[in-house]
């Protein structure tokens, strides 16, 4: 198909020649469209369009090495990366704002900070990675590996700095395929992010000069096909159990976020968990097979350990050899007052709490407020 490289070059031209606000808009649009590869859409081919567009935008910024200073080149890459990241996180995380409408009279003022401020901050990681890539941008296909590696490193940093926020890494784009997802067992989510980025950016090389410009895309497709085949074989392989089997039932009522935390709903919400758990039938099991019910994070709007009635009903639910694993809010009184924790309880059949674990890496704005002194001052109008 000799026409394909010419077609790709024509498609690349608007990105290579873009400047100023047009370049910023194209980077933002490419980032926003990249979200189509993530759940619930799972359109992985979208990245094979948006990431080549990002490569061509960087090509345009890095291709003027002889006419601009390195600092200007880095700034151009930084802006491209920030616009791409802002579009990506804005389109992928806008729904976080709904949490601030649960008690709108108290928290609605924070809505724009969550919807726009959080993506703006997260975009700095992509901006730094692409600024560095632009500074050392080669003119051959190796630039695809450079971009993939630096974006994966930025994802790793994003997953660890300030308790970490590793949501929407590019590696999650293969979650729609169980076979491709098996690769995470070999290289982890950040390695998978690097692999996906390198493979999806490969079509950009088709716009390069030379007879072998198809080689990166060919190798990428072959690699993905090989990983898919390996994952399929891994899923088909029988699992050898080293422990006795356990029957697990996951309970998830459909409760609107705005209804969940209303005090008047606590009894009905708790009863819905009990009712669904009682109706969950356990087939092909014996009385000696351990059974585990799993309720979600922050399952009910009250302190479980302060409600003997709730513990009594859980005791009535659980039969011998059955266990409940549930998320719950835990409180602890200390010298500075009462502190609350997002926890997991493991409860035995005698309503005994066997284990408890407090979540350590909290979600900013959702579970803790960054810079609380500044935020409280802004809310009270004292700033």
N, C-alpha and C positions, 0 to 999 in steps of 0.2 A: 504494500500500500504506500507508494511513493508520495501520494497526496497528503498523508497523515502528518508528517513533519511540517509541511507548509501550513496545514490547517492549525496545528498547535502554535506555530510561530505567530500566525495572525491573532490567535486567541491571547497570546502572551503580550503582544504589542501594547495594548492599553495599560497594562500593569507596569511594563518596563519603562514606558514614557510618562507615567503619571507623576505629577509634582504637587506639592502644597496640599490644599484641602482635598483635591481629588484623590491623591495618594492616601490620605488619612481615611477618607470615606471608603475606599476600596478595601483597605486593611480592616476597618470596622465591619464591613459587610462580609468579608471572608471569615472573620472570627465568629460572627453571629451565625452564619450558615453552617459552620463546623459543628454546631450543637446538634444538627440533624443526625450525626453519627452516634450520638449518645442515646441511652434509654430515655423515653419510651419509644423513640423513632427507630433507632438501630439501623440507620441508612449509612452503612460504612462507606459506600462509594462516594458519599458527599466529601469525604476528606481527600479523595483523589482529584477533586476539583479545587477545593479551598486551599489546601496546603501547597500545590503548585502555584496558585495565585500569590500566596505569601512569599514563596521563593522568588518569583518574578519581581515582586515589589522590592525585595532585598537586592536582587540583581540590579534594579534601577538605581537604588541608593548607593550600592557598592561599586557600580561601574564607572564612577567618576573619581576614582582614586587620585588621578593625576591632576585634577582640577580643583579639588577641595582639600582642606586640611583633615587629618584623622579625627579631630574633635567634631567637626561638622558631620563627618561620615557616621560617627558614633551617635550623634544626636538624631540624625535621620533614622538610623536603625532603631533607636530607643522609641521614637514617636511611632514608627510603624508597628513595633512590638506592642506598645501600650494600646494603640487603637485596635489591633487585632485581639489582644487579651481582653480589653474592655467590652468589645462586641461579643466575645466568646462567653465571658462570665455574666454579662448582663442578660443575654438570651438564655443562659443555662441556669441562672440562680434568681431570676426575678420573683419566683414564687415564695422566696424567703419572707418577703414583705407581708404575707398573709398573717404571720405570727404576731405582727404588731397591731392587727385589727381585732385581736381577741378581746383586749381591753383598750379599745381605741382612744377613750378619753384620757388614758394615762400614757400610752405608748405610740400613738399615731404620729407624733412629731418626729419619731425616729425613722419613719417609713422611707423617706428619700435617702437617708443615710444608709439604710440596709440595701435598698434596691440599686442605688447608683454608687454609694460610697464604698461598699464592700467589693463590687467588681472593679472599681477604680483602683483600689488598693491591691487586689489580687493581680491585676494587669501589670503591676510593676515587676512581677517576677518574669513574665514573658518579655517585657520591655528590656530588662537587664540582659536576658539571654540573647535576644535578637540584636541588641546593641553590640554585644561582644562578638556575635557571629558576623555582623556587618564589618566590624573592624578587621577581621581575619578571613574574610570571604574569598574563597578561591574561585577561579573561573571554570573549574571542571566539576564533574559529578560528585566529587568529594564534599562539596558544600552541603549536599543532602544529609550526609552523615554528621557533619558539623552541626547543622541545625537540629537534627534529631537528638544528638547527644546533649546539647545545651538546653533544649527544651525539657528533656527528661531530668536533667540536673535541677532546673528551675522548679519542676514539679516536686522533686524530692525536698528541696528547700521549703517550698510552700507547704509541704506536709509536715514540717517540723518546727518552723519559726512561729512564735506566739501560740503555742500549743498545737499548731498544725491545722491546715485546712486542705487536705488532699483531694477534695471533691473534684469531679469532672476532669481527671487526668485522661489524656488521649488513650491510654490503655483500656479504659472502660468502653471504648467504642466497639470492641469485639465481644462484649458481653452478650450480644444477641446470638452469638454462635457458641454453643457449649464446646464444640470441637476446638475452635481457635482459643477459647478461654483457657484451655488446658495448658497453654504455654506459660501462664503465670506461675505454674508449679515449678518451672525451670528458671525463669528470669525475674519473677516478681512483677508487680504492677508497674514499677518505674522502668524496668527493662522492657516490658511490653509496650509502654508508652514510646520509648525510643524506637522500637522495632516498627510499630504502627506508623509513627511519624515519618521514618525513613522510607518505608514502602509507599505510603500514600503520597509523599512528595515526589516520588520517582518520575511521574509523567512530565514534570518540569524540564527534565533533561531532554525530552523530545524536541524542545525548541533550540537546543544547542547545535552548533555546527559539528559536522563529522558524521561518519557512517555508523558509528557505534553508539549513537545517542539513544537508541532503543534498549541498550543493554541494562541500564538500571531498572527500567520498568519490567523487563523480562525476568531479571533476577528476583525482583520483588514479588512478582506474581508466582514465580516458582517457589520462593520461600514460603509465602502464605499458603500455597497449595500443599507443600510438604508439612507445614505445621498443622494444617487442617486434617491431613491424612493421619499424622501421628496422634492428634487429639481424638479423632474418631476411633482409632485402634485402642487408645487408652480407655475410652469410655466403654468400649465393647468388652474389655478384659474383665473377667469376673473378679469381684473384690473378695479377698480372703479376710474373714473376720477373725481378729485375735481376741476379741472380747465377746461375751454373750450379746445377742441382738437386743435392741431397745426399740420400743414403739414410741414414736414422737408425734404429737399432735400440736400444730401451731394454730393458735386462736387469734383471730384478727377481726373484731367487730368494725362496722363501718360507722364511725363516729366523727362528726364534723369537728374541726379544731375549735371553732367558736363555741361549741356546745360542751366540749370536754371538761373545761375548767370551771363551769358554773356550779357552785355548791349544791344547788337544788337538784342537779343531775347525778350526784355521786352514787346514790343508791341504785338508780336504774342502770347506770354504766357498769357498776360492779356486778349487778344481776345478769347483765348481758354476757359478761365473761363466764359466769357460772353456768348459765343456760347453754351457751355454745360448747363449753367443756363437757357438760353432761351428755349432750347429744352427739358428741364426737365418738363414733363407734370404733372400737379396736377389733379388727378382724385378724384371723389367722394367728392368734396369740393364746397363750395360756396364762393362768393366774400367776405363774412364776416369772413371766416375762416382764422386765421393768418397763414402766410406762411413764412418760414425761409429757406434761402439758407445758407449752411455752406461750406466755402472754407477752405483749410488746413492751417497749420502753415507756416508762411513766404511764402505766396502764390505767391507773385510777386517780382521781383528783383528791386524795386524802392520804394521810400518813398511815400506812398499813399497821405499823407496830403500835399505834395509838388507838387502834380500833379492834377491841377484842371480839366484837360481833363479826367483823369481816374474817378474822382468823378462825372463828368458830365455823363459819360457813365454808371456808376453805378446807377445814378439817372434815366436814361432812362430805365435801366433794371427793377428796382423795381417799382411795381405798388402799389396803396394804400393798406395798411394792409400787406405789405411785408417787410421783414427785411433781411439784410445780416450780417452774423457773419463770419469774416475772420481774419486769421492771417496776420500780417504785421510787417515790421520793423518800429519802431518809433524812432525819434531822438529828443534830447532835449539839448539845449545849456545851459551850466552852467559856473561857474568861471574857471573850469579846461578844458574847451573846449566842444566839442560836444560828447554826450554820446548816444549810440544806445541801444534800448531795443527790445526784442522779445515779441511782444504784440498781443492782440486780440482787434479788433474793432467791435462794434455793430453799424451798419449804417442803418438809417431809410430811408423811401421812398422819402425823400427830400434831399438825400445825406448828411444828418446831422449825425454826429458821436454822438450816444446816450451814449455809454459807451466805456471805454478803460481799459484794464488790462495788466500790465507788468508781464511777467513770472519771478518768484522769484528764484526758485530752478533750476539753470542752469546745463547743462550737461558739465562735465569737458572735455576739448579739443574741443568739438563740439560747445559750446557756450561761454566758457570762458577758459582762459589759466591759469592753476595752476602755482604758483610761476613765475609770468610774468617776474620778473627781471632776474631770472636764465635762463628762456627760451629765452628771447631776447639776453642775453649775449652769450648763446650757439650758437644762429643763426648767430650772428654777428662775432663770432670767438674770442670774447674778453676774454673768459674763458680759 
